Each structure stands twice: as C-alpha cells, then as structure tokens.
Amino acid sequence: TEPQLRAWLGDSAGEWPDWRGPGRDGHVPRLPARLSAQPKLVWKKAAMTGGLAGLSVSGGRLYLAEREFADAQDVYRCLNADTGELVWLAAFPSPGKLDYGQSPRATPVIHQGRAYLLGAFGELRCVNAATGKLLWKRNLPREFKAELPTWGMCSPPLVVDDLLIVNPGGTNASVAALDRVTGRTRW
C-alpha cells in the first residue's frame, strides 16, 4: 500500500523520474526486509512492441517509450500510475532500420514539468509532461554531424542545472549541452 511504501522508501516513494532513479544511482533510501509472498496485482496493460527503454515515474504518472506495431513511429505513453489509465499518447515518425530493432532505448527523463524523450535514431524531443504536447525537438546525429551507431542512440539526457547534457558522438561534438527549456545549443 502507498503508506507502507512511503514508510520503506521515504518521501521519494513512487518517484523514479530518470534512468536508474532520482539520483541516477539505482538506490532507494530503504527496502523492506521481505516482500509479500503473494503480490497484489494493481493493474495490467498490454505493452506495444519493443520495450528497450526503462520506465520513469513522476507525480503519480508512469512514462513509457515504445514502438508502434507498424514499426514506423516511436510512441510515448503517459499512464496514471495508480490506475493504468492513459493520460496521453504521443507518436512521432521515426523511419529506419537498426540492429536489435527500432524501439527507443533511452529512459524518458522527467524534470520540472517536462519529459525529455530520445529515440533510437537520435530524435530528441521535449514534451510537456502533463499533456504530451511537443515543446521542441532536435535531431542529434544530423545537427552535430555524428554517425548513428549500429545499435542506435541509447543514452538518456542528463539534467544539470539549466542544461540538458547529450552525447551525439560527433567528431567535434562528442558531448553537447542544450538549454533544457528551449533546446538551443549552449556548448
């Protein structure tokens, strides 16, 4: 139950807004000594194809990065974490072919009302975390003159203060910093 979870994990219970959690270290303040023998199923939803990216949870919402069945679009879903009901769905064209499939590999990053979504082909999108509305987008391989790796782009962006750190992997831009609000290149 939610009160038990908060007692075990502290105030950050239910928050996993980034790759490997709030501190990007895979740690939680406290874990229970043992789990229930029979876990209670709260809700269940069918997944789309893919499922290579991690899940993010923030503000009572679950964020998923998937691929639609026709394999031509990246699909991002935001679900109510308590009920599994769809809050929003955003689909973006993402044609191409990669080794190991075309699904997004990067965990959605949720920060201060925005969701940063990186597809396997290097399309970085910033959407409103509450509505899924597109705020800005960048194509990292094209804009930073980088070759797309055989397996696609995998590294979730890193929020540092007012910057969004990305690694396009270009000869002159192995790592770059974007303004996390506007998406403009800062360095």
C-alpha positions as CSV (number, residue, x, y, z in Angstrom):
1,T,0.0,0.0,0.0
2,E,1.1,3.6,-0.5
3,P,1.6,4.3,3.3
4,Q,3.8,1.2,3.6
5,L,5.8,2.2,0.5
6,R,6.4,5.7,1.9
7,A,7.5,4.2,5.2
8,W,10.0,2.0,3.5
9,L,11.3,4.4,0.8
10,G,10.8,7.8,2.4
11,D,9.3,10.9,0.7
12,S,10.6,9.9,-2.7
13,A,8.4,6.8,-2.9
14,G,6.8,6.5,-6.3
15,E,9.4,8.8,-7.9
16,W,11.7,7.3,-10.5
17,P,12.0,10.2,-12.9
18,D,15.2,9.3,-14.7
19,W,17.5,6.4,-15.7
20,R,18.3,4.4,-12.6
21,G,16.2,6.7,-10.4
22,P,16.2,10.1,-8.8
23,G,20.0,10.1,-8.2
24,R,20.8,8.0,-11.3
25,D,22.5,5.6,-9.0
26,G,19.8,2.8,-8.7
27,H,19.5,3.4,-4.9
28,V,16.5,3.9,-2.7
29,P,16.7,5.0,0.9
30,R,15.3,1.8,2.3
31,L,14.0,-1.5,1.1
32,P,11.7,-3.9,3.0
33,A,13.3,-6.9,4.7
34,R,11.0,-9.1,2.7
35,L,8.3,-8.8,0.1
36,S,4.8,-10.3,0.3
37,A,4.5,-13.9,-0.7
38,Q,1.6,-13.1,-2.9
39,P,1.9,-9.6,-4.5
40,K,-1.4,-7.9,-5.2
41,L,-1.9,-7.1,-8.9
42,V,-3.0,-3.4,-9.0
43,W,-3.4,-3.1,-12.8
44,K,-2.2,-4.6,-16.0
45,K,-1.8,-3.1,-19.5
46,A,-0.6,-4.6,-22.8
47,A,2.7,-3.3,-24.0
48,M,3.5,-2.2,-27.5
49,T,6.4,-3.7,-29.4
50,G,9.9,-3.1,-28.3
51,G,10.4,-2.2,-24.7
52,L,14.1,-1.5,-24.7
53,A,13.9,1.7,-22.6
54,G,13.5,1.9,-18.8
55,L,10.3,3.3,-17.2
56,S,10.0,6.6,-15.5
57,V,7.6,7.5,-12.7
58,S,6.9,11.1,-11.5
59,G,4.0,12.9,-10.0
60,G,1.8,9.8,-10.0
61,R,2.4,9.1,-13.7
62,L,4.2,6.3,-15.5
63,Y,6.1,7.2,-18.7
64,L,6.9,4.5,-21.3
65,A,9.0,4.7,-24.5
66,E,7.8,2.2,-27.1
67,R,7.4,1.4,-30.8
68,E,4.1,1.1,-32.6
69,F,3.3,-2.3,-34.3
70,A,3.8,-1.0,-37.9
71,D,7.4,-0.2,-36.8
72,A,7.4,3.4,-38.3
73,Q,6.8,5.5,-35.2
74,D,8.1,6.0,-31.7
75,V,5.3,6.0,-29.2
76,Y,5.4,7.5,-25.8
77,R,2.7,6.8,-23.3
78,C,1.9,8.5,-20.0
79,L,-0.3,6.4,-17.7
80,N,-1.9,7.1,-14.3
81,A,0.5,5.1,-12.1
82,D,-2.4,4.2,-9.7
83,T,-4.9,3.0,-12.3
84,G,-3.0,2.4,-15.5
85,E,-5.4,4.7,-17.4
86,L,-3.9,6.5,-20.4
87,V,-3.2,10.2,-19.6
88,W,-1.7,11.0,-23.0
89,L,0.0,9.3,-26.0
90,A,2.5,11.0,-28.4
91,A,3.6,9.3,-31.6
92,F,6.4,10.6,-33.7
93,P,7.5,9.4,-37.2
94,S,10.8,7.5,-36.9
95,P,11.6,5.5,-40.1
96,G,14.7,3.4,-40.4
97,K,16.3,0.1,-39.6
98,L,18.8,-0.7,-36.8
99,D,20.3,-3.8,-35.4
100,Y,18.2,-5.1,-32.4
101,G,15.1,-3.3,-33.6
102,Q,14.0,0.4,-33.9
103,S,12.4,0.9,-30.4
104,P,13.6,3.8,-28.2
105,R,16.4,2.7,-25.9
106,A,16.7,5.8,-23.7
107,T,14.6,6.0,-20.5
108,P,12.4,9.1,-20.5
109,V,13.7,11.9,-18.3
110,I,11.1,13.8,-16.3
111,H,12.1,17.1,-14.8
112,Q,10.2,20.2,-13.7
113,G,7.1,19.6,-15.9
114,R,8.9,18.4,-19.0
115,A,9.7,15.0,-20.4
116,Y,12.8,14.5,-22.5
117,L,12.4,11.7,-25.0
118,L,15.3,10.3,-27.1
119,G,14.5,7.9,-29.9
120,A,17.0,5.3,-31.2
121,F,17.5,7.3,-34.4
122,G,18.6,10.4,-32.4
123,E,15.4,12.5,-32.4
124,L,15.4,14.3,-29.1
125,R,12.0,15.7,-28.1
126,C,10.9,17.8,-25.1
127,V,7.2,17.5,-24.3
128,N,5.0,18.9,-21.6
129,A,5.0,16.1,-19.0
130,A,1.3,16.7,-18.2
131,T,-0.1,16.8,-21.7
132,G,2.5,15.3,-24.1
133,K,2.5,18.4,-26.2
134,L,5.7,18.9,-28.2
135,L,7.7,21.9,-26.9
136,W,10.9,21.4,-29.1
137,K,12.9,18.8,-30.9
138,R,16.4,18.2,-32.2
139,N,18.0,15.6,-34.4
140,L,21.3,14.9,-32.7
141,P,23.1,12.9,-35.4
142,R,22.2,15.4,-38.2
143,E,22.7,18.6,-36.3
144,F,26.0,17.5,-34.6
145,K,27.3,15.7,-37.7
146,A,27.5,12.4,-35.9
147,E,27.3,8.9,-37.3
148,L,24.4,6.9,-35.9
149,P,25.7,3.9,-34.0
150,T,24.7,0.5,-35.3
151,W,22.5,-0.1,-32.3
152,G,21.0,3.4,-32.2
153,M,21.2,6.1,-29.6
154,C,20.8,4.8,-26.1
155,S,22.0,7.4,-23.5
156,P,19.3,9.3,-21.7
157,P,19.9,13.1,-21.5
158,L,21.3,14.3,-18.2
159,V,19.8,17.4,-16.5
160,V,22.4,19.6,-14.8
161,D,21.0,22.9,-13.6
162,D,19.5,24.7,-16.6
163,L,21.3,22.4,-19.1
164,L,20.4,19.1,-20.8
165,I,23.6,17.2,-21.5
166,V,23.5,14.9,-24.5
167,N,26.1,12.8,-26.3
168,P,25.7,13.0,-30.1
169,G,29.0,11.3,-30.6
170,G,30.2,13.6,-33.4
171,T,33.8,14.2,-34.2
172,N,33.6,17.8,-33.0
173,A,30.7,17.2,-30.6
174,S,31.1,14.0,-28.6
175,V,29.1,15.7,-25.8
176,A,26.9,18.8,-26.0
177,A,24.8,21.0,-23.7
178,L,21.4,22.2,-24.7
179,D,19.2,24.7,-22.9
180,R,16.8,22.4,-21.2
181,V,13.9,24.8,-21.7
182,T,14.4,26.0,-25.3
183,G,16.6,23.2,-26.7
184,R,19.1,25.6,-28.1
185,T,22.8,24.6,-28.1
186,R,24.7,26.2,-25.2
187,W,28.0,24.5,-25.9
